Amino acid sequence: MQETTLTLTEHLAELRSRALKALAAVALGAVAGFALYDAGLLDLIRAPFDAVVGRTDNPYVGAFAFLNRLLPEKGTGAEMPLNLHFFSPIEVFMVKLKVSLLAGVILTSPAVFWQIWAFVAAGLTAREKRVVRMFLPVSLCLFAIGIALAWLLMLPVALHFLIVVTGEGLIGTINLSQYTGLVAASCLAFGLVFQLPLALYALTRFGIVTPDFLARRRKYAILLMFVLAALLTPQDVVSQLLMALPMIALYEIGIVVSRLARRRA
């Protein structure tokens, strides 16, 4: 196949086209999320919170064993009289839009990742395209694992620490908008963080980094991970550790796959 060289204007036009297609896919997914909001999507979002405070009317709490274990024992008085509150009528609608957009991003992530790959592939050789082509399914799997880990482990544990462990005899008011924002930010952050091994593999195959370089810069990478965890999570030690520790593990896995990529290259 004959290779052509694109000008800067043509590259920008290609980027605009791919970005518009990705945004259109997310918009369609958001419409589907908007339709599913009252049919169970809100229950899915609030399941970690309901498990911590002891609300058993959420079907997702009983469907997942880990969330079910977080339920306080009945009759012990450990149930928390908490619910999610809103303070203006427009807030509920904005939360619905936020949750719908989150659902749109997750549901249409295959299309978004495909558009990213198609734009990058335009500037690669045939050999490099073969390397990158396998990234799409692996990247989607890592993205899904990161989201599942955030929803099923990080959020429940962090909420349990923040709500239950921090004090007794206190009844708080938890804002619906802030909670859904926390869920959305945590899920997307974990989904993107789980791309780290794949990114290190790609950078190694393209000769940008080496395994020895990654190993020598480990302490700086760990410091950066804790800084990112502090920026992307609530301001408490437990939430930061729950994000930083998986990032450190992923970085170590990335060094291993970087060595494998170096041997293949």
C-alpha positions in Angstrom: 0.0 0.0 0.0 1.4 3.4 -1.0 2.2 5.6 2.0 1.4 9.3 1.8 2.7 12.2 3.9 0.0 14.5 5.4 0.5 18.2 6.0 -0.1 19.8 9.4 -3.5 21.1 8.2 -4.5 17.7 7.0 -3.5 16.2 10.4 -5.6 18.8 12.2 -8.5 18.1 9.9 -8.1 14.4 10.6 -8.0 15.1 14.4 -11.1 17.2 14.2 -12.9 14.5 12.3 -12.0 11.7 14.7 -12.8 13.9 17.7 -16.3 14.7 16.3 -17.0 11.0 15.7 -15.9 10.1 19.2 -18.1 12.9 20.7 -21.0 11.8 18.6 -20.6 8.3 19.9 -20.4 9.5 23.5 -23.6 11.7 22.9 -25.5 8.6 21.7 -24.3 6.7 24.7 -25.4 9.5 27.0 -28.9 9.4 25.5 -29.0 5.7 26.3 -27.8 6.5 29.8 -30.4 9.2 30.2 -33.1 6.6 29.3 -31.7 4.1 31.8 -31.2 6.5 34.7 -34.5 5.7 36.4 -34.4 2.1 35.3 -31.5 1.2 37.6 -28.5 3.4 36.6 -28.9 5.6 39.7 -29.1 2.5 41.9 -25.8 1.2 40.3 -24.1 4.5 41.0 -25.2 4.7 44.6 -24.7 1.0 45.5 -21.3 1.6 47.3 -22.9 4.3 49.5 -26.0 2.2 50.2 -23.9 -0.8 51.3 -21.9 1.3 53.7 -25.0 3.0 55.4 -27.0 -0.2 55.5 -29.7 0.4 52.9 -30.9 -3.0 51.7 -33.4 -1.8 49.2 -30.8 -1.4 46.5 -30.7 -4.6 44.3 -27.0 -4.2 43.4 -26.0 -4.3 47.1 -27.3 -7.9 47.4 -26.0 -8.9 44.0 -22.4 -8.3 44.8 -20.9 -10.3 47.7 -18.3 -7.7 48.6 -20.9 -4.9 48.9 -23.2 -7.3 50.8 -20.4 -7.9 53.4 -20.2 -4.2 54.1 -23.9 -4.1 55.3 -24.1 -3.5 59.0 -25.6 -6.3 61.0 -29.3 -5.8 61.6 -30.3 -5.1 65.1 -26.9 -3.9 66.2 -27.7 -0.2 65.7 -24.8 0.2 63.3 -27.1 1.3 60.5 -26.4 4.9 59.5 -29.5 7.1 59.0 -28.0 8.7 55.9 -29.3 9.4 52.5 -28.2 11.4 49.5 -29.7 14.9 49.5 -30.1 17.7 46.9 -30.5 21.4 47.6 -32.1 22.7 44.4 -34.4 21.4 41.7 -31.8 22.0 39.0 -29.3 19.9 40.9 -31.2 16.7 40.3 -31.3 17.4 36.6 -27.6 18.2 36.4 -26.8 15.0 38.3 -28.9 13.1 35.8 -26.9 14.6 33.0 -23.6 13.9 34.7 -24.5 10.2 35.3 -25.8 9.9 31.7 -22.6 11.3 30.4 -20.5 8.9 32.5 -22.6 6.0 31.2 -22.1 7.3 27.7 -18.3 7.4 28.0 -18.2 3.8 29.4 -20.7 2.3 27.0 -19.1 3.9 23.9 -15.5 3.4 25.1 -14.8 0.9 22.3 -15.8 3.5 19.7 -13.7 6.2 21.4 -10.6 4.0 21.7 -11.1 3.0 18.0 -11.1 6.7 16.9 -7.9 7.3 18.9 -6.3 4.3 17.4 -7.4 5.3 13.8 -5.9 8.7 14.2 -2.6 7.4 15.6 -2.4 4.7 13.0 -2.4 7.2 10.2 1.1 8.2 11.1 2.6 4.7 11.6 4.3 2.3 9.4 2.7 -1.1 8.5 4.9 -2.8 11.1 4.0 -0.3 13.8 0.3 -0.6 13.0 0.5 -4.4 13.6 1.9 -3.6 17.1 -0.8 -1.0 17.9 -3.7 -3.0 16.5 -3.6 -5.5 19.4 -3.8 -2.6 21.9 -7.5 -1.9 21.3 -9.0 -5.1 23.0 -6.3 -5.1 25.7 -6.9 -1.4 26.4 -10.7 -2.0 26.7 -10.2 -4.8 29.1 -7.9 -2.8 31.3 -10.3 0.1 31.2 -13.2 -2.1 32.3 -11.1 -3.7 35.1 -10.1 -0.2 36.4 -13.7 0.9 36.5 -14.8 -2.3 38.2 -12.1 -2.0 40.8 -13.0 1.6 41.6 -16.7 0.9 42.0 -16.4 -2.5 43.8 -13.4 -1.9 46.0 -12.0 1.7 46.2 -15.3 3.6 46.7 -16.9 1.2 49.3 -13.7 1.1 51.4 -13.1 4.8 51.2 -16.7 5.6 52.0 -16.7 3.2 54.9 -13.6 4.9 56.3 -15.0 8.4 55.8 -18.5 7.8 57.1 -18.3 4.9 59.6 -14.8 5.0 61.1 -14.3 8.7 61.5 -16.8 9.1 64.3 -20.0 8.0 66.1 -23.1 9.9 67.0 -22.8 12.2 64.1 -25.4 12.5 61.3 -24.1 14.1 58.2 -25.7 15.5 55.1 -24.2 14.1 51.9 -24.8 16.0 48.7 -26.1 14.0 45.7 -24.1 16.0 43.2 -20.8 15.7 45.1 -21.2 12.0 45.5 -22.0 11.3 41.9 -19.0 13.5 41.0 -16.8 11.4 43.2 -18.0 8.2 41.6 -17.5 9.5 38.1 -14.0 10.9 38.8 -12.9 7.7 40.6 -14.2 5.3 37.9 -12.7 7.3 35.0 -9.4 7.9 36.8 -9.0 4.1 37.6 -9.9 3.2 34.0 -7.2 5.5 32.6 -4.6 4.6 35.2 -5.0 0.9 34.2 -3.7 1.9 30.8 -0.2 2.4 32.3 1.3 -1.1 31.4 0.0 -0.8 27.9 1.5 2.7 27.5 4.9 1.6 28.8 4.8 -1.3 26.4 4.1 1.0 23.4 6.7 3.5 24.4 9.3 0.7 24.7 8.4 -0.8 21.3 8.7 2.6 19.7 12.1 3.2 21.3 11.1 6.1 23.5 11.9 4.5 26.9 13.8 1.4 28.0 13.2 -1.0 30.9 16.4 0.2 32.6 15.3 3.8 32.4 11.9 2.9 34.0 13.6 0.9 36.8 16.1 3.7 37.5 13.3 6.3 37.7 11.1 4.2 39.9 11.3 6.4 43.0 10.4 9.5 41.0 7.5 7.6 39.4 6.2 6.5 42.8 6.3 10.1 44.1 4.4 11.3 41.0 1.8 8.5 41.6 1.1 9.7 45.1 0.8 13.3 43.9 -1.7 12.2 41.2 -3.6 10.1 43.8 -3.9 13.1 46.1 -5.3 15.2 43.2 -7.8 12.5 41.9 -9.2 11.2 45.2 -10.9 12.7 48.3 -8.5 14.3 50.7 -8.0 11.3 53.0 -5.1 8.9 53.3 -7.2 5.7 52.7 -8.5 6.9 49.3 -5.0 8.0 48.2 -3.5 4.7 49.2 -6.2 2.8 47.4 -5.3 4.6 44.2 -1.5 4.9 44.6 -0.9 1.3 45.5 -2.5 -0.1 42.3 -0.6 2.5 40.3 2.7 1.3 41.8 1.8 -2.3 41.0 0.8 -1.4 37.5 4.2 0.5 37.1 6.0 -2.7 38.1 4.0 -4.7 35.7 4.8 -2.1 33.1 8.5 -2.6 33.7 8.0 -6.4 33.1 6.1 -5.9 29.9 8.6 -3.3 28.8 11.4 -6.0 29.1 9.2 -8.3 27.0 8.7 -5.6 24.4 12.5 -4.9 24.3 13.2 -8.6 23.7 10.6 -8.8 20.9 12.0 -5.7 19.3 
